């Protein structure tokens, strides 16, 4: 029997919105205010979502339960599968002391902590976002920063701040492709519109990142390098997104940023290098320990060996991200499981969508094409290169699974919560509340994308949830639907900092599990401040010349939407 979503069960949008917000408030409050362990907070948030969905919004209990199971399965595959294998690779390199060599090789680029952070978290992390997404860049860069002696809070929080501007084009443009699919708007127009929004923030984020790390005055000491890193990312981001498409935006921009920054630092270094992190930002128990003398670690062969696992990882991640490769791997083995009691039984209705339609619920078990499988193979190859025996690899994998057992439980519960809010319509109720803001909608519509990512942990999921709503509301308010659909994605990237899934990934990569509340409190201001700045830019593009000239005329919708 089909169940239609109800978006105002209380007969008052204010009361219905407050009810819909309960799971998010419970989750973030439990983590950020009461400092509960993340898996307990996630379970509490999930329980509150189920209660609100069933008792207040009238969702059948079986459907609510199946949506939670569906979300939990998605949390483990593909997201948990990525995390466990990234941490496995990190453990392999750390056990052999290769991270000590890596630390000194990066100091060969610059001894300055600010520039090390910039290169790894912003430029290098953007490559992994573009190639894989889904938590991979935060897991990799946070682990690398820990290896360089950054404190867990610094490694976690700063990796989250850096992983913003590239998110809209992550996983080879997946969020933009999904946005075009759900809205029926032209893919190239959406790609170009986002590419006329985010490059401004690609310039800002490097400055913001170092300011968050060391303060304004010490940030100014390295402004030339920040400008080079940001500009060499922003320009290709604009050009590729506008004149090619969404697929290779981050990959090209990240490579450009890494090369430009490395070359620039050969001819320029700050007058007063910061070789030690500020107090409370360094890990004295990690810093300056070593498994070999400096002279040994500086040998080209040792440096290459230290970087080799990450080069191998980059190659595998990129291959697994190529659409043709994914299609080939799926042809080898792909199992699809329609979720019984949920698939095509939940109906979205206007005004969230233009016409009623039922929601699909199919779990794809694509073990061969999953990004985590590519990372696992990279870990196995790297382990053999580093001298591990097959038995040693199995033992290390077992240790990794035990280490992150609570993280996997947390991620499963987080995604279960997100799927319950999606299929019950709680998220749509929150979205409709934003849609009632009239002239200010460009700002609040942008913040809707931010909320979507904060709740679901994915810019892709936020675009799927709210893309149609953004288009319909824009048309009702005589705004450009391409602008507002793009705003959902651009605003959403700033929510990536505070989504519980990303915070758990960061705490796991830094072995700081149980301190998710500290990470959330640190990044929250940065997240909301940057999201508001994106919203103000969207307001300018909607109403204020010459910014309005950046917005294209809308191409006719794709047939069938």
N, C-alpha and C positions, 0 to 999 in steps of 0.2 A: 504494500500500500504506500503510495507517494505521500510524503509529508511536506507541506509548504512552509517555508520560513516565515516567521512573524517578527517584524522589526520594532513594533511598538506594543508589546503585550500589556503594558500598564495603562494604555490610553493617554499617556503623557510622555513625550519624548525625553523630558528631563529625567523622570524616574526610570524609564527604560534604559537610558544611557548610563545612569549611575549603576544600575544593576549589571549592565554589560561590562562595565569597567571593573567590577569586583575581582575577577580572576587576575587581571593585570596588577591591580593595587595590592592584592594579597601576595602575589609572587614577588614583585619588586620590593614591597614593604618587608616581607620576611627576610629577603636577602640583604637589602640595603639598610634597613633600620634595626631589625632584631638580630641580624647577623646569624641567621639559621644556616645550617649546612645546606648546600645547594640542592642536594637530592631530596632533603626533607621539605625545603621551600617549594620545590617543583611538585612534589606529591601534594602538598597543601594547595597550591595553585590549581592543580588538576582537579582535585576534589571539589574546590569551589566552582570551577568551570562546569563540572558535571551537574552540580546541584542547581546552579543558575539556569543552565541549558534545559534541564528536565522540568524543574518546578516553576520557573518564571517564564521561559520561552516556549514551553510545551513540546520540546523535542522528545520523541519516544525514547525510553530508557535504553532499549536495545541499540537503537541507532547511535545514541550518545556513547555507549560503551564500545561499539564497533569503530566509531570515529577515533576514540582514544587509542584503541589497539592499532589501528591503521597508522596513526601518527607515531606511536612508539616504534613500530616496525620501520617507518621511514627514518626515524631518528637513528636507529642502529645501522640501517643500510639506505642511503649511502654515507650519512654524516659520521656516525660512529666508526664506520669502516675506514674512513679517511684518517680520523684522529689516531686510532690505534696503530696504524701503519706509519704515520709520521713520527709518533713517539717511539716506535720500534726503531726507525732509522736513527733518530737522535740518540737513543740508548746505545746503539751499536757504535756510533762515532765517539760518544762520550766515554764509553768503557775502554776504548783503545787509546784515549788521550788525543784524538785528532782535533778535538775542539780547542785544545791549547795551541796547537799549530795554527788553526784557523784564526784564533784570536790575534796571534802575532802577525799573521799575513794581512789581516784587515788593518792592523796598526801600520803595516807597510804603506797602505793607502793614506792613512792619517792616524796619528796618535790621539787626535782630538775625539773625545767621547761624543760630542755633538755630531760630528761628521760621520762617525761610525754608525750612530743611530740613524742618521739620515739615509745613508747608503743602504743599510739592511732593511729597516722598517718601511721606508717610503719607496725607494727605487727597486730594490730586490723583491720586496713583498708584493709590489704591484704586478710583477711578472707572474707570481704564483696565483694571484687573484685572477689575472687575465686567462691563465691556462686552466685553472681548476676551480677556483672559488670554494664555496661551501666550507669555510673554516681553515682551508689549507694554508693561506698566507699567514694568519695569526699564529697557527701552530708552529710553522717553520720559523718565522722571525722571532717569536717570543723565545723559542728554544735556543736560537742562535744568540740572542742578546743575553740570556742567562749564561751561556758558555763564555761570553765576553766579560762577565763579571757584573752585569746589571742586576739590581735587586729584582725579586719577583714582581713587586708592584710596578716598578719602572718598565720591566720587560713586558708585562701584561698590558698595563694601561697605555703605554706609548705605542705598542704594536696595534692596539685597537684604534687609537687616534689616527695613525698613519694609514690604516686600511679603510679609507673612506672614499676619496675621489675616484679610485679605480673600480669600485664595487658595481656601478651601473652596467659596466661592460664585462663583468666577471664571467668566468667559464665560457670564454669565446662568445660573448654577447648574449648569453642565455636570457638575462632579465629583459633586454630590449626585444628579443625575438618573442618571448612570452607576452610582452605588453602589446605588440602588434597583433598577436593571435587573438587575444581576448577583446581588443577594442575594434579590430577591423581597420585601424588606421595604417597608413603607408609605413612600412618598415624603415625605408630610407629617410623619410621625414622625421620619424621618431628618433632615429639614430642621430641625425643632424641636429635636432632641437636639443637633445641632451648634450650633444657636443658643443652647443653654444651656451650651455649653463655650467657644466662641471669644470671646464678649463680655468675659469676664474678661481675655483677652489683648489685646483691642482697647483696653482701659484701660491695660494694662501696656506695650504696645509703644511708644507715644509716649514714655513715660518711659525705657524701655530704649534707644530710638533716640538720644535726646539724651545719655543717660549714656554710651553707646558713643562719641559724638562728642566730648564735652567733659569727661566725668567727673561724679561724683555732686554735688559742691558747686555747680558751675555749672548742672547740671541743675535743682537745687532753685530757682535764681533765676527760672526760667520755669515753675514747676509749675502756676500757674493756667491758662496757655495749654495745657499738656499735658493737664490734666484736661478742659478744654473740648473739645479735639480728640478725645480718647479717648472721653469720655462721649457726645458728640454722634454718634459713630460706633457705639458699643456699644449704646446704647438702640434706635436704629432697626434695627440688626442683629438684636437679640433679637426685636423686635416683628414685623418683616417675615418673618423665618424661621419664627416660631411661628404667626403668624396669617394669612399669605398664601402663603408657599412659598419655594423657593430662587431664583427667577428674578431678582428685582430687589433682592435683599438689599444687595449691594455698591453698586449705583448709587444707591439711596436713602440709604444710610448715608454714602457718600462726599460726596454733595451736601450732606447735613445737616452733615457735619464741616467742609467748606469754607466754607459760609455762616456757621456758628456761629463758626468761628475768625476769619474775616475781620471779622465784626461785633464780636467781643470785642476784637480788636486795635485797633479804632477808639477804645476807651475805656480800654484797658490796655496798657502797655508796660513791660518790665523796667526797674528803676531803673538798672541798669548794662548797657546794650545791648552785645552782642558784635558789633561791626561787622567784625571781622577773624577769620578762622578761626584756630584754634590752630596753632602751628608744626607742620609736616609734614602739615597738613590743607588747606592753601590752595595754589592754583596761581598763583604770582606772574607767570607768563608770560601768563596769561589775565586775571587780576584787574585791574580799573580801566583796561583798554584800552577805547577807544570809537571808533565811527565817526562820532559827531556830538556836539555840545556837550550838556551836561546839560539846558539850557533847552529845546533842541530835542527831546530824548528825553522830556521831561516833558509835552509837549503831548498833550492827550487823543487827537487823531487819530493821533499816532505810537504811543502806547501801545496803542490799539485795533488798529492795523495789526500791531504786534508780537505781540499775542495772537491775532489772527485765524487764522493757520495752525493753532494748537492748538485753537481753537474749531471750526474746520472739521474737524479730525481727530476731535474728540470726537463731532461730529454723525455723521460717516461711520462711525466705529467702533460707535457705538450702533445705528445703522440696520442695519449688517451683523451685529450680535449678536442682533437680534430674531428669534425662531424663525420667525415668519410671513415675514419678509423673506428669511431663509435658504432657506425652502422655495420661495419665488417664484424666487429666483436659481437654485436647483438645477433648477427646472423649465425654465429657459432653457437650461442646459447642465450636465450632470453625467455624467462617464464613470467607470464602475466596472470595475476590472481585477482579477479573481481572480488571486492569485499562484500561478503554475504550480509544482507540486511542493511546495506548502505549504498551500494553502487546503483546510481540512477533512481534513487528513492527519495532524495532530498531535492526540493524544488526552490530555486531562487526566483523571486518575483519582483515586479516593478515596485519602487523606483530604482532599486539597485541594479537591475538589468532592464534592457529595453522591452524584452518579452520573456515570459516565464520559460525557464529551462531547467532540466534536472542536472545534478552534479555527478560527474563520474567519480568513482572510487576504485581505482585499479592499482594494486601493488606490483611494481615491476621489479622482479628479482634478476637484475642484470649484472650478475657477479663478474662476468668477463669484461664488460665495458665500463664497470664502475671505476671512478678515478682512484679509489682506495686500492684496487687491484694493481693498477699501474704503480702506485706508491709501494705496495708490498713487494712487487718484483724489483723495483729500484732498491729496496732495502736488502733483499736477498742477494742481488748482484753486488751491491756495495759491501755487504758483509763478507762475501767470498773474497772480494778484492782486498779487504782489510785483514784477511787471514782467519776468519771464523770457520770452524768446521760446521757441517750440517747439523750436528747435535748441538753445537754452541748456538746456532741460530734459533733452533727450536726452544732451547732453554731461555734465551733472551726474550723470545716472543711470549713465553709463558709468564716471565717476570713483568713484561709490559702489560699484559692483560690483567694481572693481579693489581698492578699499580693504578690502573685507570678504571677499575671496576665501578667505583662510585660515579665517576664522570660519565660512563656509558649509561648508567641508570638515570642520571640527571638529564642527559640529552634525550633519552627516550621519553621521560616524563614531560620535558619542555615541549617536544614536538607533539606529544599526545594532547597537551593543553592547547597548542596552536590549532590542531585539527578539530578539536571540539568547538573552539570559538568560530572556526570557519564554517563547519557544517551546521552549527546551531543558529548561525546568523548574528552572533554577538558582535563580531567584527563589523558587519554591515551596519548594525545599529550605531556603533561608534562613528562609522563613516558618514552616516546620514546626519549625525549631530554636527559634524564639520561642514556638511553641505548647506546648513542653514545660516551661514555666516555672511551671505550676500556679497557686497562689494569687496569684503576682505577675503573672499574665498581663495584667491591665488596664494595668499599666505597660509591659510588654514588647510587648503588642499595639499600644499607642500608638506605641512605637518602631519597630514593624514598618511602620506607615504612613510614619514618617519615613524608614526605609530605602528603602521603595518609591518615594518621591518623589526621594530622593537618587540612586537608580539610573536611574529613568525620566525625571525632569525634569518630571513632571506629576502633580498630585493626582488627576486623572481616571484616568490610567493606573495609579496605585497602587491606587485603589479597584477598578478592573477586575481587577487582578492578585490582590489580597488580600482583597477584600470577602467573597467566598464562604468563604475560609479563616477569616476573623474570625467569621463567623456560625456555621460548623460548630464551631469550637473553643469559642466562647462557650456553645453548647448542650451540648457535652460537659462543660464545667466548671460548668454551671448558672449561667452569667452571662447577662445580658440581651443578646440579639444586636443589638438596636438600639443599645445603648450601645457595644458593641465595633465595630460597623460604623462608627458615627459617630466613634469614637476613631481609626480608621484614617485618616479624612479630616482630623480636627483635628490629630492628630500629624503627618500628612503635610505640613501647611502649613509647619512649621518646617524640613523637609528642603528646601524650595524655595531656601533660602539657599545650600546647598552643592551642589546638583545642577550638574553640569558645564555643562549647556546654559545655565542662567541665568547662570553665571559668565562664559561666553563671550559671551552677550548683553551683559552689563555691560561687559566689556573692550572689546567692539566699539563700543558706544555712546560710551565715553569715549576711544576711540582709544588704548587702553592694551594692545593685543594683545601677548601674550608674557609678561604679568605675572599670569596666572591663578592661579599658585601663591600670590602675595602676597594676592590677594583671598580665596582659599580659606582660608589660614591666619588671616586676619583674622576671617572670619565663622564659622569652625567652632565655636569655643567658644559663641558666641551661639546657634547653631543647636541644638547638643546640650543646652545649658542650658535653653532654652525648651521643647524637646521633652520633657525630663524633667519640667518643671513641668506641661506638659499631661498627662503620664502620671500624675503625682501627683493631679491633679484627677480624672482618670478613676478612679483607685483609690478616691478619696473617694466618687465617685458610685456606685461598685460596692458599697462596704462600709460607709460612714460616714454615719449620719444627721447633719444633715438633708439632706446632699447626695443621698442615695439617693432622696429624694422628687422629684428632678428627672428621674428615669428613668421613662418611660412603660411601661405594660403593652403587650405586643406584640400588634399586630393580626395576624390570620391572614394567612399568606403569600399573595402573588399567585398565582393559578392558573397552573400551568405551570412553577413553579420548585421 
